[in-house]
Amino acid sequence: MMIAGFPVLLLNAQDGNISQIQAEARTVSRTPEGDRSHYGLWAKDLMKNWNKIKAKPRFASTEDSLRKHNEFTVLYSKAYYAYRQHDAHQTVLYGDSALLTGFDTPELFFYLADSYEQLGDDDSALKAYQQAKAKGFPAGAKALSEFKKRQKARKKALKNK
C-alpha cells in the first residue's frame, strides 16, 4: 500500500516480534518524562519488589479497630465541641487524644492548629496546619499561608520591642 508515494507497512499486534518489543522497551528512558511513564512501564518496575513488601496491620483485630474508631468518634466530638466553645485547652486535650487512636480527619488537624496558635505554640500549630493541608482540608493551603504571615508579623513585633 502506498500513501503519498511512501510505502506503508500495516502490522497487526500479532505480527510484532515480542523480543524486539521487549528490547526496545528496556532502552526507553526511565525518567518521569520518558516513554516508560507514558506506556505504564513504571508499573513493572514497582511490581518487581511487590512481594518483598510486608504491610503491617494497623490494629490487632477488627474488634480493636471498631473499638478505637468509636473512641475516636467520642474524642473528636468533644474536641469539636470545645473548639466551638473557644476552649483551646480542651480542644488540644481531646484532639491529641483522638489522634492517639490511629484515626484522624483534616478538620481535626485544623482545629488543633487554630487552638495551638491561640495557646502560643507556633511549632505545633505549624505542624498541624501542614497536616491539615496534606490531608485535604478545603482551605488548608490558605490557612497555612495566613498562619505563616501572622507568625512572621509576631516575630517582627517581638524583634522591634
HELIX and SHEET records of a PDB file:
HELIX    1   1 ALA A   13  ASP A   15  5                                   3    
HELIX    2   2 ILE A   18  THR A   27  1                                  10    
HELIX    3   3 ASP A   35  HIS A   38  1                                   4    
HELIX    4   4 TRP A   42  MET A   47  1                                   6    
HELIX    5   5 TRP A   50  LYS A   52  5                                   3    
HELIX    6   6 THR A   62  ARG A   84  1                                  23    
HELIX    7   7 ALA A   88  LEU A   99  1                                  12    
HELIX    8   8 PRO A  106  LEU A  119  1                                  14    
HELIX    9   9 ASP A  122  LYS A  135  1                                  14    
HELIX   10  10 GLY A  140  ASN A  160  1                                  21    
SHEET    1   A 2 MET A   2  ILE A   3  0                                        
SHEET    2   A 2 PHE A   6  PRO A   7 -1                                        
END                                                                             
